[in-house]
Amino acid sequence: EGPSKQAAQEEAARQGLQIKGWL
């Protein structure tokens, strides 16, 4: 877990992709 993962999740959410369980 780190800033890289959070940044990727935020970018994905911005595109409208809901990734649940991507942790």
C-alpha positions as CSV (number, residue, x, y, z in Angstrom):
1,E,0.0,0.0,0.0
2,G,1.4,3.4,-0.9
3,P,0.8,6.7,-2.8
4,S,1.2,4.8,-6.1
5,K,-1.8,2.6,-5.4
6,Q,-3.9,5.6,-4.2
7,A,-3.0,7.6,-7.3
8,A,-3.9,4.7,-9.6
9,Q,-7.2,4.2,-7.8
10,E,-8.0,7.9,-8.0
11,E,-7.2,8.0,-11.7
12,A,-9.3,5.0,-12.3
13,A,-12.2,6.5,-10.3
14,R,-11.8,9.7,-12.4
15,Q,-12.3,7.7,-15.6
16,G,-15.5,6.3,-14.0
17,L,-14.1,2.8,-13.3
18,Q,-15.2,1.4,-10.0
19,I,-12.5,-1.1,-8.9
20,K,-13.6,-2.7,-5.7
21,G,-11.2,-5.3,-4.4
22,W,-8.2,-3.8,-6.3
23,L,-6.3,-3.6,-3.1
